[in-house]
């Protein structure tokens, strides 16, 4: 059980860090008055509204990481009470 929770905690933290990095990167871009950024290299447009989604996902994964960390501490406490 510890391995599963540890793995889930690490993956959740990595995912949160990814979405934080994407949010910060996109905040640095220049957007026009319509909230659109045009990348000339890839000929792609990016909407400013996506920042809200990315930051929301970062918050969700931070919360999941926190809950998994708390669950891990409680499981370890329960296991130590059973053993001792």
Secondary structure as GFF3:
##gff-version 3
##sequence-region A 1 84
A	DSSP	alpha_helix	2	27	.	.	.	ID=ss1
A	DSSP	beta_strand	36	39	.	.	.	ID=ss2
A	DSSP	beta_strand	44	47	.	.	.	ID=ss3
A	DSSP	alpha_helix	50	83	.	.	.	ID=ss4
###
